[in-house]
Amino acid sequence: MVVGDIHGDFNKLIHKCCLRYRLRDTLIVVAGDCGVGFERPGYYDYVYERNRRYLSSSNCWLVMVRGNHDNPAYFNGPYRVCHERFMTVPDYALLTACGHVILCVGGAVSVDRVLRMNSPFYHVADPSKPLERNVYWKDEVPVFDPGKLEEITESFEIDTVVTHSAPSICDRIVQMGLYSFSIDDDHLLADVEEERTIMERLRCYLLEHGHPLKHWYYGHFHQSWHYEIDGVLYTMLDIMEFVELTERD
């Protein structure tokens, strides 16, 4: 299952999956904006301990991709959330499930970044305290990494991609609030265009290098949409919207 932005509603997500819908033997991937970083260090360990029995009894795993409303420090290196059934993954992580090889690439531009930086809850991050709670992280944008893609291409054939933002070819719906936020943010429109261009470069690389791409899931835009383009089904997920990626033929 792939799910759209959850914005910190970990308990709600797990209860929906494991108790209400009674999912079993399921990998649940959050396509960014998990809400990791808005709480004190140790909070996410508490969330896991609170919900471990539900994930374990249903044999489910929750994997989180980085969004723009996530602290990147929690997704890379020694500070990753890394429990047996509840974890964050770094950009360019690969997941294998149900016969699929799934590439995960996070990041996007916060259209409300000026508002967040003017918030009393925002502070310039202290490198010595990378997990300190905050409301905005400047290293939020996606990164195109051809070196990692080259390594992946040597050993894997990717058929599914989960990102937070989307390639420019998918841009069929105007991002809510974009133009109103751009009034006070001179570089916002250009930065959003660059974000989408980075995702487009990722798409082109995968297709040009012969990956059997069939599915691309993303969140970020808080709307629901899907469309098939050149044999690839692109699916935009609304907040807490689920979609099932079934067993590969």
QUINOR-V371324 format. One record per backbone hydrogen bond with DSSP energy under -1.0 kcal/mol. CO is the residue of the C=O (numbers start at 0). NH is the residue of the N-H. If there is no record, write none. Layout:
{{CO,NH} {CO,NH}}
This chain:
{{0,28} {1,242} {2,30} {4,239} {5,8} {7,9} {8,12} {9,13} {10,14} {11,15} {12,16} {13,17} {14,18} {14,19} {15,20} {16,22} {25,60} {27,62} {28,2} {29,31} {29,64} {32,5} {32,6} {33,7} {35,70} {36,133} {39,42} {41,45} {42,46} {43,47} {44,48} {45,49} {46,50} {47,51} {50,54} {51,55} {52,56} {53,57} {54,59} {57,24} {60,27} {61,86} {62,29} {63,88} {65,106} {70,73} {71,74} {73,80} {76,79} {80,87} {84,61} {85,82} {86,63} {89,92} {92,103} {94,101} {96,99} {97,247} {99,96} {100,158} {100,159} {101,94} {102,161} {103,91} {109,112} {111,115} {112,116} {113,117} {115,118} {118,121} {125,128} {128,131} {139,107} {144,148} {145,149} {146,150} {147,151} {148,152} {149,153} {151,154} {151,155} {158,213} {158,214} {159,102} {160,216} {161,104} {166,169} {167,170} {169,171} {174,177} {176,180} {177,181} {184,187} {186,190} {187,191} {188,192} {189,193} {190,194} {191,195} {192,196} {193,197} {194,198} {195,199} {196,200} {197,201} {198,202} {199,203} {200,204} {201,205} {202,206} {203,207} {204,208} {205,210} {206,209} {210,212} {213,232} {214,160} {215,234} {216,162} {217,236} {218,220} {224,235} {226,233} {228,231} {231,228} {232,215} {233,226} {234,217} {235,224} {237,240} {240,3} {242,1}}
